[in-house]
């Protein structure tokens, strides 16, 4: 039982293990997620979509950012937690899957077929509960070679454990640009909606989101070490300085106009 908790804690940390790495079981030594930021995923990879049949990965790119999750549909624990965390975050965003972005889940188990993917899609569409969501959520299965190529491109290191008939893997989701380049990684099983919103706005090349999003992005920066957005102190100070200068300028302008108005209102020869 103790070992199970150690393994679970490791996986939930997204594979980030420092001083205690040598204490891990041998079959988990290489399990982690490497951030290959700005790397291009191979868009020629062939998969099977639960609803559309044979597809290329590139079919889901070109116009919108994509949220990518590498999971497997019969995973006994972690993958369900990843998808649950994802749908919870997306459910409160002002953006709609299928409109401003797409979600692509890919099974890392080549033994899983489109029937399992279809069942998983139906489950999460019901939880998402937004009209048109079916056009934006895609659950894929594929051959081991294609899966391995995709996993390698995004830095997702996993392995099959035959004695347990399970896959050992870490937990994370990725946000990719419309061109298929890796923009952001989010570790764990809970993804702050604010951070996910920022990532989608950035990955869309500012084609989605409001003016408020652009202002906030100026003040917050992505930290690859934590997979989160944090306040950028210099940007905040610079923004505060600009606002102060603008405020002083506006004050001086108003006072000058008032003074001119008083001068014009004085009677000729008056004091």
Beta strands, then each sheet from edge to edge (+ up, - down):
strand 1: 32-33
strand 2: 46-49
strand 3: 53-56
strand 4: 65-71
strand 5: 101-107
strand 6: 137-141
strand 7: 156-157
strand 8: 159-161
strand 9: 166-168
strand 10: 172-176
strand 11: 182-187
strand 12: 220-223
strand 13: 228-231
sheet 1: 1+ 7-
sheet 2: 3+ 2- 6+ 5+ 4+ 10- 11+
sheet 3: 8+ 9-
sheet 4: 12+ 13-
end
